[in-house]
Structure formats: structure tokens, C-alpha cells
Amino acid sequence: MSEGVPPEGAKQERVQKALARMGYGSRREIERLIGKEQIRINGQLAKIGDHVKEGDKVNIGKRRAIITSDVKRIRVLLYNKPEGEICTQKDDEGRPTVFDSIGRLHEGRWISVGRLDINSSGLLLFTNYGDLANHLMHPSSEIEREYAVRVNGVVTDEVINNLLKGVELEDGLLKFDQILDSGGQGANHWYHVVLKEGKNREVRRLWQSQDMRVSRLIRVRYGSLVLPRDLKVGSKRELSLDEIKTLFADINLKWPENRDELAMQRSNKAKHESIRNQKFGGKSSAKTSSSQSAHKDKSSIKKDKKSVWNKGKKKR
């Protein structure tokens, strides 16, 4: 571990960047944990600016990690979040979480790209690749989020103009970039709204500023990723490699070139194993065959012993 500029030799990177890349949270979350003295590097308390290298042992709260050069495979998951689930790892009140629903990874962990409050549903993204998560969430990327909103109240032209021009709230000037009337009557009137920030309960608070109540809120798009019509509530779907590459291109994030080489190595290894199993039989088959053969030999020995004993008994 070192501060400032890392020494020559082994490749090093800042601890928050390494842990985010490995899927242990966003860089901001890691920095927050460092500030709370909940991260140790090789037994020593971590500080902002510390560097780590491959093989270093890191404690993140009660979890342990060993720094690796990179995640083996970049993964992205689409999840259709139902109402009633919260977007945290654990809940002190025992409420269901989105992480309970999507399952855990054997290496690293899923990072939630943004959040939806407990009463909201729709598209939620997860990835194990910290650089992708940071790029999708950072305000400078200006990634669009689109929501379908059911609003109770009379929405006039003045209300629409106010929401498009911007409303000054406790955390600054907030506004929608687009508002589309999607039809409906009375208490069942729907609008589609688009914004480029992901502040806490931003959509609800904007409508509330105009004395409108949001009775349903569904995220239907995040950047170029649209909530699939056939993805049922509470279901998930993982993106293919080509879809992930397209996502990188759409958000102007450079695709790491070593990924194609690693994917090729995995493909060749799997192909080699398949050919070997077809030619010589799988390990499990060989093990079963060997076990059956041994069992057969033992049975024969027992049978021979019994035969000899019977002959001896007849002689007596």
C-alpha cells in the first residue's frame, strides 16, 4: 500500500477504483466507507489516495477480497423491479431487496445502476463492472432516464411549462427534459417524462411541487436500454456480449480491448474441453466407470471367498 504516486514495478491503482471495478460498490460508496474507517488494506486502515496491486488483501466491513487484475467477464443484468422491494443489500426491517431477487455472484458482486424507491417499479440495471456503473450514473454522462407516470390532478399547460422550465427545490433547480401525454382520463392519466439526472425521488418531487400526486411510477428506459415487453415483473435477463458492446458504444465508453482476447481464450478452452470429452469421455463418466469396475471386482472377490468357504465346509 502506498500514498500518492505508486512506486515502479507492479501495476497499481487507487483502492476505490479497484474495488469498484471488482464490483464491491461505486467509487463514491468505497470512498464513503474509507471515511468511516471500514476498509483495511493488508491489515492497515485505508485512506483516500491509497493504491493497491494484484494480490493485496482488502477488508470491506465484514467482507474480504483479494485484489485481482480485472473481472473475468463483464456482465449486465436487466431486472423488472416490482413495487415493495428496496434497492439496498440488506434491510434492518426485513423487507425484500432487489439483491435477494437477482441472486449473488461467485466472484465480485452486482452493482445497482441507480435506484428506484420502494413504491416504484420497472427497469433496474445491474453490472459487475465498476467503470460501466460509474459512467452510467455520473451526471456528466447525461444518460437519459424515461418514466411512465400516472398522475392524479388537473395537469394544465402552465404545470407542463413549469416542469420543463425548472423548479427550485431544496437540492437545486430540477426539471424534465421531455413530457409526453400518454392518454387516460381522471385518476388514470399517464405521462412519459425524460430527465438526465437521478436525484432522490426526483420525478415524484417535481410533480408534487405542482400539487400533483403520483400514484404509479415505472421506469421504462435507461439510456438506450428499454424495458422489454416480455420481461415480467420480478424477472431478470442478462445481456449478451454483443448487446454489452453496443451499450458501451451508445454511451461513448471505450470497450477494453483485452476483453475480446479473454473471451476468445475462454471459448477456445471450452471448445477444447468439449472435443476432449467427446473423444475420451468426460471425467464424470470415467469416474463412474472406474467406480463400477472396482465395485465389480470387490463383488467377485467376495463371491470367490464364499465359494472357497463352502468347499471347505463340505470337506469337513
C-alpha positions as CSV (number, residue, x, y, z in Angstrom):
1,M,0.0,0.0,0.0
2,S,1.3,3.4,-0.8
3,E,0.1,7.0,-0.9
4,G,0.2,9.4,-3.8
5,V,2.1,8.2,-6.9
6,P,2.5,4.4,-6.8
7,P,6.1,3.0,-7.0
8,E,7.6,1.5,-10.1
9,G,7.1,-2.2,-10.7
10,A,3.7,-3.9,-10.2
11,K,0.7,-2.3,-11.7
12,Q,-1.2,-0.4,-9.1
13,E,-4.5,1.6,-8.9
14,R,-6.4,3.6,-6.4
15,V,-8.2,1.4,-3.9
16,Q,-11.7,2.9,-4.7
17,K,-11.2,2.3,-8.4
18,A,-10.0,-1.3,-7.9
19,L,-12.9,-2.3,-5.6
20,A,-15.5,-0.6,-7.8
21,R,-14.1,-2.4,-10.8
22,M,-14.3,-5.7,-8.9
23,G,-18.0,-5.0,-8.1
24,Y,-17.8,-4.0,-4.4
25,G,-19.7,-0.8,-4.9
26,S,-19.4,2.5,-6.7
27,R,-16.3,4.7,-6.2
28,R,-18.4,7.1,-4.1
29,E,-19.6,4.2,-1.9
30,I,-16.0,3.0,-1.4
31,E,-14.8,6.5,-0.5
32,R,-17.6,6.8,2.0
33,L,-16.6,3.5,3.6
34,I,-12.9,4.7,3.7
35,G,-14.1,7.8,5.5
36,K,-15.9,5.7,8.1
37,E,-12.7,3.6,8.6
38,Q,-14.4,0.4,7.3
39,I,-11.8,-0.6,4.8
40,R,-8.4,-2.1,5.5
41,I,-5.6,-2.9,3.1
42,N,-3.3,-5.7,4.2
43,G,-4.4,-5.1,7.8
44,Q,-4.0,-1.3,7.7
45,L,-6.7,1.3,7.6
46,A,-7.2,2.7,4.1
47,K,-7.0,6.4,3.3
48,I,-8.2,8.3,0.2
49,G,-5.4,8.1,-2.3
50,D,-4.1,4.7,-1.2
51,H,-3.1,2.3,-4.0
52,V,-3.4,-1.5,-4.2
53,K,-1.9,-4.1,-6.5
54,E,-2.9,-7.6,-7.5
55,G,-2.8,-10.0,-4.5
56,D,-3.4,-7.3,-1.8
57,K,-5.9,-8.4,0.8
58,V,-8.7,-5.9,1.5
59,N,-11.4,-6.0,4.2
60,I,-14.6,-4.1,3.3
61,G,-16.5,-4.1,6.6
62,K,-17.1,-7.8,7.3
63,R,-16.3,-8.9,3.8
64,R,-12.9,-9.9,2.5
65,A,-11.4,-9.5,-1.0
66,I,-8.2,-10.2,-2.8
67,I,-7.3,-7.6,-5.5
68,T,-7.4,-9.1,-9.0
69,S,-6.2,-7.6,-12.2
70,D,-9.7,-7.4,-13.6
71,V,-13.1,-9.1,-13.6
72,K,-13.1,-12.2,-15.7
73,R,-16.3,-11.2,-17.6
74,I,-18.2,-8.0,-17.9
75,R,-21.9,-8.7,-17.1
76,V,-25.0,-6.6,-17.3
77,L,-28.4,-7.6,-16.0
78,L,-31.9,-6.1,-16.7
79,Y,-34.4,-6.5,-13.9
80,N,-38.1,-5.6,-13.8
81,K,-38.4,-4.4,-10.3
82,P,-41.7,-4.9,-8.5
83,E,-43.2,-2.4,-6.0
84,G,-42.3,-3.4,-2.4
85,E,-38.6,-4.2,-3.0
86,I,-35.9,-1.9,-1.8
87,C,-32.6,-1.2,-3.6
88,T,-30.2,-2.0,-0.7
89,Q,-28.0,-5.0,0.1
90,K,-29.8,-5.6,3.4
91,D,-32.7,-4.2,5.3
92,D,-32.9,-3.9,9.1
93,E,-36.8,-4.2,8.9
94,G,-36.5,-7.5,7.0
95,R,-38.2,-6.1,3.8
96,P,-37.3,-7.9,0.5
97,T,-34.5,-6.4,-1.5
98,V,-33.7,-6.4,-5.2
99,F,-30.4,-8.2,-4.4
100,D,-32.4,-11.1,-2.8
101,S,-34.3,-11.5,-6.1
102,I,-31.4,-11.3,-8.6
103,G,-29.0,-13.6,-6.7
104,R,-25.4,-13.2,-5.9
105,L,-22.2,-13.7,-7.9
106,H,-19.5,-16.2,-7.0
107,E,-16.8,-13.5,-7.7
108,G,-17.3,-9.8,-7.1
109,R,-20.9,-8.6,-6.7
110,W,-23.7,-6.9,-8.6
111,I,-23.7,-3.0,-8.6
112,S,-27.1,-1.4,-8.9
113,V,-27.1,1.3,-11.5
114,G,-29.2,4.0,-9.8
115,R,-32.1,3.2,-7.6
116,L,-35.9,3.1,-7.5
117,D,-37.8,3.8,-4.3
118,I,-39.9,1.1,-2.7
119,N,-43.1,2.3,-4.3
120,S,-41.6,2.5,-7.8
121,S,-41.2,-0.3,-10.4
122,G,-39.6,-1.0,-13.7
123,L,-36.2,-1.2,-15.3
124,L,-33.3,-1.5,-13.0
125,L,-29.7,-2.2,-14.3
126,F,-27.0,-4.2,-12.6
127,T,-23.4,-4.8,-13.6
128,N,-20.3,-6.3,-12.1
129,Y,-18.0,-3.8,-13.9
130,G,-17.4,-0.6,-11.8
131,D,-16.3,1.6,-14.7
132,L,-19.5,0.9,-16.6
133,A,-21.7,1.6,-13.5
134,N,-19.9,4.8,-12.8
135,H,-20.2,6.0,-16.4
136,L,-24.0,5.2,-16.5
137,M,-24.6,7.1,-13.2
138,H,-22.3,10.1,-13.4
139,P,-24.1,13.3,-14.1
140,S,-21.5,14.4,-16.7
141,S,-22.6,11.4,-18.9
142,E,-26.1,12.9,-19.2
143,I,-27.7,9.5,-19.7
144,E,-31.5,9.8,-20.2
145,R,-34.0,8.1,-17.9
146,E,-37.6,7.7,-19.0
147,Y,-40.5,7.0,-16.7
148,A,-44.2,6.2,-17.2
149,V,-46.1,8.2,-14.6
150,R,-49.8,8.1,-13.5
151,V,-50.7,11.5,-12.2
152,N,-53.8,12.5,-10.1
153,G,-54.8,16.1,-10.6
154,V,-55.5,18.6,-13.4
155,V,-52.4,19.0,-15.5
156,T,-52.6,22.4,-17.2
157,D,-50.3,23.9,-19.8
158,E,-48.9,26.1,-17.0
159,V,-47.9,23.0,-15.0
160,I,-46.2,21.4,-18.0
161,N,-44.3,24.7,-18.7
162,N,-43.1,24.9,-15.1
163,L,-41.8,21.3,-15.1
164,L,-40.0,21.9,-18.4
165,K,-38.5,25.3,-17.3
166,G,-37.4,24.0,-13.9
167,V,-38.5,24.2,-10.3
168,E,-36.2,25.3,-7.5
169,L,-36.2,22.7,-4.7
170,E,-34.1,22.1,-1.7
171,D,-31.3,20.5,-3.7
172,G,-31.3,22.9,-6.6
173,L,-33.1,23.5,-9.9
174,L,-34.8,20.3,-11.1
175,K,-36.7,19.9,-14.4
176,F,-37.9,17.4,-17.0
177,D,-36.3,17.4,-20.4
178,Q,-39.4,16.0,-22.1
179,I,-43.1,15.4,-21.1
180,L,-45.3,13.3,-23.3
181,D,-49.1,13.0,-22.7
182,S,-49.8,9.2,-23.0
183,G,-53.6,9.5,-22.5
184,G,-56.1,8.4,-20.0
185,Q,-58.8,10.1,-18.0
186,G,-59.4,11.3,-14.5
187,A,-57.3,9.5,-11.9
188,N,-55.8,7.2,-14.7
189,H,-54.0,9.8,-16.7
190,W,-50.5,8.8,-17.8
191,Y,-47.4,10.8,-18.9
192,H,-44.0,9.8,-20.1
193,V,-41.2,12.0,-18.7
194,V,-37.5,12.1,-19.5
195,L,-34.6,13.5,-17.4
196,K,-30.9,13.2,-17.3
197,E,-30.3,13.1,-13.6
198,G,-31.1,10.5,-10.9
199,K,-31.6,12.5,-7.7
200,N,-33.5,11.0,-4.9
201,R,-37.3,10.8,-5.7
202,E,-36.8,13.5,-8.3
203,V,-39.8,12.6,-10.5
204,R,-42.2,12.4,-7.6
205,R,-40.9,15.7,-6.0
206,L,-41.2,17.6,-9.3
207,W,-44.9,16.6,-9.7
208,Q,-45.6,17.3,-6.0
209,S,-44.2,20.8,-6.5
210,Q,-47.2,21.4,-8.7
211,D,-49.7,19.9,-6.2
212,M,-49.9,16.7,-8.3
213,R,-49.8,13.2,-6.8
214,V,-48.0,10.4,-8.5
215,S,-50.0,7.1,-8.0
216,R,-47.8,4.9,-10.2
217,L,-44.2,5.3,-11.3
218,I,-42.5,2.9,-13.7
219,R,-39.0,3.3,-15.2
220,V,-39.3,2.2,-18.9
221,R,-35.9,3.2,-20.2
222,Y,-32.3,3.8,-19.1
223,G,-30.2,5.3,-21.9
224,S,-30.6,3.0,-24.9
225,L,-31.9,0.1,-22.8
226,V,-35.6,-0.2,-22.9
227,L,-37.7,-2.4,-20.5
228,P,-38.5,-5.5,-22.6
229,R,-42.3,-6.0,-23.0
230,D,-41.9,-9.7,-22.4
231,L,-39.8,-9.3,-19.2
232,K,-42.4,-10.0,-16.4
233,V,-42.3,-8.1,-13.1
234,G,-39.8,-9.7,-10.8
235,S,-37.9,-11.3,-13.7
236,K,-34.4,-10.7,-15.0
237,R,-32.5,-11.0,-18.2
238,E,-28.7,-10.9,-18.8
239,L,-27.3,-9.1,-21.9
240,S,-25.2,-10.9,-24.4
241,L,-21.7,-9.9,-25.2
242,D,-22.8,-8.1,-28.4
243,E,-25.5,-6.2,-26.5
244,I,-23.0,-5.1,-23.9
245,K,-20.6,-3.9,-26.6
246,T,-23.5,-2.0,-28.2
247,L,-24.2,-0.4,-24.8
248,F,-20.6,0.7,-24.4
249,A,-20.8,2.3,-27.9
250,D,-24.1,4.0,-27.1
251,I,-22.8,5.7,-24.0
252,N,-19.4,6.6,-25.6
253,L,-17.4,4.3,-23.2
254,K,-14.4,2.7,-24.7
255,W,-14.6,-1.1,-24.9
256,P,-11.5,-2.6,-23.2
257,E,-9.6,-4.4,-26.0
258,N,-8.3,-7.2,-23.8
259,R,-11.9,-8.4,-23.3
260,D,-12.0,-9.9,-26.8
261,E,-8.8,-11.8,-26.2
262,L,-10.1,-13.1,-22.8
263,A,-13.4,-14.1,-24.4
264,M,-11.5,-16.0,-27.2
265,Q,-9.4,-17.8,-24.6
266,R,-12.5,-18.9,-22.7
267,S,-14.2,-20.0,-26.0
268,N,-11.1,-22.0,-27.1
269,K,-10.8,-23.6,-23.7
270,A,-14.5,-24.6,-23.7
271,K,-14.2,-25.9,-27.3
272,H,-11.0,-28.0,-26.4
273,E,-12.8,-29.5,-23.3
274,S,-15.8,-30.4,-25.4
275,I,-13.7,-32.1,-28.1
276,R,-11.7,-33.9,-25.4
277,N,-14.9,-35.2,-23.7
278,Q,-16.3,-36.4,-27.0
279,K,-13.1,-38.2,-27.8
280,F,-12.2,-39.7,-24.5
281,G,-15.3,-39.4,-22.4
282,G,-15.9,-36.9,-19.6
283,K,-14.3,-37.0,-16.2
284,S,-17.6,-38.0,-14.6
285,S,-18.0,-40.9,-17.0
286,A,-14.5,-42.1,-16.4
287,K,-15.0,-41.8,-12.6
288,T,-18.3,-43.7,-12.8
289,S,-16.8,-46.4,-15.0
290,S,-13.9,-46.8,-12.6
291,S,-16.2,-47.0,-9.6
292,Q,-18.4,-49.6,-11.2
293,S,-15.3,-51.6,-12.2
294,A,-13.9,-51.5,-8.7
295,H,-17.3,-52.5,-7.3
296,K,-17.5,-55.4,-9.7
297,D,-14.0,-56.6,-8.7
298,K,-14.9,-56.4,-5.0
299,S,-18.1,-58.4,-5.7
300,S,-16.1,-61.1,-7.5
301,I,-13.6,-61.4,-4.6
302,K,-16.4,-61.8,-2.1
303,K,-18.0,-64.4,-4.3
304,D,-14.7,-66.3,-4.6
305,K,-14.2,-66.2,-0.9
306,K,-17.7,-67.6,-0.3
307,S,-17.1,-70.4,-2.8
308,V,-13.8,-71.4,-1.1
309,W,-15.5,-71.4,2.3
310,N,-18.3,-73.6,1.0
311,K,-15.9,-76.1,-0.4
312,G,-14.1,-76.3,2.9
313,K,-17.3,-76.8,4.7
314,K,-18.3,-79.7,2.5
315,K,-14.9,-81.4,3.1
316,R,-15.4,-81.3,6.8
